[in-house]
Amino acid sequence: MAMVTGDEIQAPMSIVIIGGVITATILNMVVIPVLFHHYGKGDTRECCELPEME
């Protein structure tokens, strides 16, 4: 396998990037909603209800 300039940094860099993407996804989909549910005020649907039109 031929060594090209920059090969020795690309593999570790890709591991860090993929790890960051996975970590961010887990935080956004699991950890943050759990924390919001536990520490947030009331039901989240309260803030999203539209006023009734007369």
C-alpha positions in Angstrom: 0.0 0.0 0.0 1.5 3.3 -1.1 1.8 6.1 1.4 0.6 9.4 0.2 1.1 12.7 1.9 -1.6 13.0 4.6 -2.6 9.4 4.8 -1.4 9.1 8.4 -3.8 11.8 9.5 -6.9 10.9 7.4 -7.8 7.6 9.3 -7.7 9.1 12.8 -9.5 12.3 11.6 -12.3 10.3 10.0 -12.7 8.3 13.2 -13.0 11.5 15.2 -15.5 13.0 12.7 -17.7 9.8 12.6 -17.6 9.6 16.4 -18.7 13.2 16.7 -21.6 12.7 14.4 -22.7 9.6 16.3 -22.4 11.4 19.6 -24.3 14.4 18.5 -27.1 12.2 17.1 -27.4 10.3 20.4 -27.4 13.5 22.4 -30.1 15.1 20.2 -32.3 12.1 20.0 -32.1 10.7 23.5 -30.2 12.7 26.2 -31.5 16.2 25.5 -35.2 15.1 25.3 -34.9 13.1 28.5 -33.3 16.1 30.3 -36.0 18.4 28.9 -38.7 16.1 30.1 -37.2 15.8 33.5 -36.3 19.4 34.2 -38.6 21.3 31.8 -41.8 23.0 32.7 -45.0 21.1 32.0 -46.1 19.6 28.8 -44.2 20.6 25.6 -47.5 20.8 23.7 -48.6 23.8 25.7 -46.2 26.1 23.9 -47.1 24.8 20.5 -50.9 25.2 20.6 -52.3 27.9 18.2 -55.0 30.2 19.5 -58.5 29.5 18.2 -59.7 31.8 15.4 -63.0 33.5 16.0 
